[in-house]
């Protein structure tokens, strides 16, 4: 099992930026695909972005061009740089690790609130 701890959330005005971090435990972090998900109040959790072991990246259409996912294997950390934030980006952001066909382990989440 991989333990994940997110940080970097907060309150920001529309148009602003935040950078989320997710620190992982485990010796084989570099082998995993890492993902970011979010859940808005009253809505289901949705995919935001992912990065593979080879640093290939994937994004939800709603965040393309505004968010950037990256990883630092030496620090066992994955980042989500969020620019041009919108009120609809508000939610709890979760980091997750995929060791097989699905995401296996999840962090506890960090709150992001974007005011209009």
Secondary structure, 3 states (H helix, E strand, C coil): CCCEEEECCEEEECCCCEEEEEEECCCCHHHCEEEEEEECCCCCCEEEEEECCCCCEEECCCCCCCEEEEEEHHHCEEEEEECCCCHHHCEEEEEEEECCCCEEEECCCEEEEEEC
